[in-house]
């Protein structure tokens, strides 16, 4: 009977250890998922920066076209608005 309390404590400690191991495993998976999200987010940001650069170049070209059209006489005597 003297061994019974020790055995109960050991059983409880083993269950606690099992649960902690499961929590550690899940936490490791969450960490890996967060890392994956960071990597993907970085790729999205880089892609968006590339799109913004292209839009800036297009805007510059449109502005140049607008400036060039101001230099050309408009047919039919129309006035550019």
C-alpha positions in Angstrom: 0.0 0.0 0.0 2.9 2.3 0.6 3.8 2.0 -3.1 0.3 3.1 -4.3 0.7 6.9 -3.8 4.0 6.8 -5.6 2.5 4.9 -8.5 -0.4 7.4 -8.7 2.0 10.3 -8.8 4.1 8.6 -11.5 1.0 7.9 -13.5 -0.1 11.5 -13.3 3.4 12.7 -14.2 3.5 10.3 -17.2 0.2 11.6 -18.5 1.4 15.2 -18.0 4.6 14.3 -19.9 2.5 12.8 -22.7 0.4 15.8 -23.0 3.4 18.2 -23.0 5.0 16.2 -25.7 1.8 16.5 -27.8 1.7 20.2 -27.2 5.4 20.6 -28.2 4.7 18.7 -31.4 1.7 20.9 -32.2 3.7 24.0 -31.4 6.5 22.9 -33.7 3.9 22.5 -36.5 2.5 25.9 -35.8 6.0 27.4 -36.0 6.6 25.7 -39.3 3.3 27.0 -40.6 4.1 30.5 -39.5 7.5 30.3 -41.2 5.8 29.1 -44.4 3.4 32.0 -44.3 6.2 34.5 -43.8 8.0 33.1 -46.9 4.8 33.2 -49.0 4.1 36.8 -47.8 7.6 37.9 -48.8 6.9 36.5 -52.3 3.6 38.3 -52.5 5.3 41.6 -51.4 8.0 41.1 -54.0 5.4 40.4 -56.7 3.4 43.4 -55.7 6.5 45.6 -55.9 7.2 44.3 -59.4 3.6 45.2 -60.4 3.9 48.7 -59.0 7.2 49.2 -60.9 5.5 48.2 -64.1 2.5 50.5 -63.4 4.9 53.4 -62.8 6.6 52.7 -66.2 3.3 52.6 -67.9 2.2 55.8 -66.3 5.4 57.5 -67.5 4.8 56.3 -71.0 1.2 57.5 -71.0 2.4 60.9 -69.7 5.0 61.1 -72.6 2.3 60.2 -75.1 0.1 62.9 -73.7 3.0 65.4 -73.9 3.7 64.4 -77.5 0.1 64.8 -78.5 0.1 68.4 -77.3 2.9 69.0 -79.8 0.9 67.7 -82.8 -1.8 69.8 -84.5 -5.2 68.3 -83.9 -7.1 67.4 -87.0 -10.3 69.2 -87.7 -9.2 72.2 -85.7 -10.4 70.6 -82.5 -9.1 71.8 -79.2 -7.8 69.3 -76.8 -9.5 69.3 -73.5 
